[in-house]
Amino acid sequence: MTQNIIKPSSYIPPLENGDRLTRYEFETRYEKMPDLKKAELIEGIVYMGSPLRINQHGEPHGDIMGWLSLYKSLTPNLQLGDNCTVILDSENEPQPDALLRIKQGGQSTVNQKGYVEGAPELIVEIAASSVSIDLHDKLKAYRRNQVQEYLVWRVDDNEFDWFRLREGKYINLNPDQNGIIKSQIYLGLWLDVKALLTGDLAKVLEVLQQAMATEEHKTFVEQLKRK
């Protein structure tokens, strides 16, 4: 009697919101979906992007990229990323809205496929509100993997959180008496929070230019050149 031999299926199912996967399974499925613009693995769960509104995400994202782009333009040895895949660990492969990493001598690398591996020094996410995944599971993953500074713009709440990693915990940095938050990793990266939240990008960039004219930033530039 001839027995039918069942061969293993080569079918790879598509990604679905809420799937619980390993990073290998996530990457295998993601690579089979070239038209998919954004999917993230956060704490072993798949999150897929939805259509984005210009006021809630598009414009805030653009303003953040403009602010970081100006800083990068006058600060050597940095790499700025927009929605780039970041391989953090076996359960986390996010695509943060923005990242800023030190290219040489930093805590992350770029692998042979062109993906960032390890934690960039700074990550920014544009979130709807405090109930967003960005302030819960993502925050936990970024903290555990030692992203040094994590910025979250809560657009619906009209709030901006700037977290600094200290002794394994995120501490929320507060604006100084002039309403400015200053990065403790990227010296000279200053943010006028009120100007950002009110849409005054010109003021945001003016304050940043003032910061990059300080001796503190000049010293930091020399340090980066030596890495």
Secondary structure, DSSP 8 states (H G I E B T S, - for coil): ----------------TT-B--HHHHHHHHHT-TT---EEEETTEEEE-----IIIIIHHHHHHHHHHHHHHHTSSSEEEESS--EE-BTTBB---SEEEEETTTSSEEE-TTS-EEE--SEEEEEESSTTSGGGTHHHHHHHHTT-SEEEEEETTTTEEEEEEEETTEEEE----TTSEEE-SSSTT-EEEHHHHHTT-HHHHHHHHHHHTTSHHHHHHHHHHHH-
